[in-house]
């Protein structure tokens, strides 16, 4: 019976067993496999294959991480644009209520502080800032 050296070599390079395990699988003495592997440098080929797989895995992982980061960044930019537009609308509404001019510097200062807090926190704070500015609510934003 002929020995299927190619199959043994491919299994070894793929990491599918030790010399003993491959010998049992293919009916060949482990010492015979060892000598053939040493002569043909199977271990070096296995290491190169492992390095290639590891490099490709890391590249794919880095690519996925970069895509996720870009997606998160885009979502963050869109979120900040929504907040900015909401705040500009709030300022415009506040100015209309003031008759188009800033009459009370303290109120305006409070409104600007609300806007800054919203930008530094989250979109959910927009409603709180709106109540402070439009309804004169006091609390965290009061002087």
Secondary structure, DSSP 8 states (H G I E B T S, - for coil): ----HHHHHHHHHTT---HHHHHHHHT--HHHHHHHHHHHTHHHHHHHHHHHHHHHHHHHHHHHHHHHHHHHHHHHHHHHHHHHHHHHHHHHHHHHHTTTS---HHHHHHHHHHHHHHHHS-TTHHHHHHHHHHH---STT--
